[in-house]
Amino acid sequence: MSCARYQTEHTEAGEQVLVAGIRPVTLTDRLALRVAAPIAPKRNPNAQQKPCDLGLFDRAALDQLDLIDAIRAANRGASTPDPTKE
């Protein structure tokens, strides 16, 4: 299949046509692509990541009133804590 217009090379898959200005994909290129890809779970690659909403990262818990602030507000006679003093 050697064509006079194109350069070719013989590989394990057979004769390959070389295109001018295009370099072959190297092992470094393949590894860089795998490193840049997001990590997928091994058992279920289609699983969605659950949100981290525990402890310090729980945004709903940050919106709740602190028990001590509620007690102090009740002692002052206020129905809710004053948000400007927090």
Beta strands, then each sheet from edge to edge (+ up, - down):
strand 1: 7-11
strand 2: 14-18
sheet 1: 1+ 2-
end
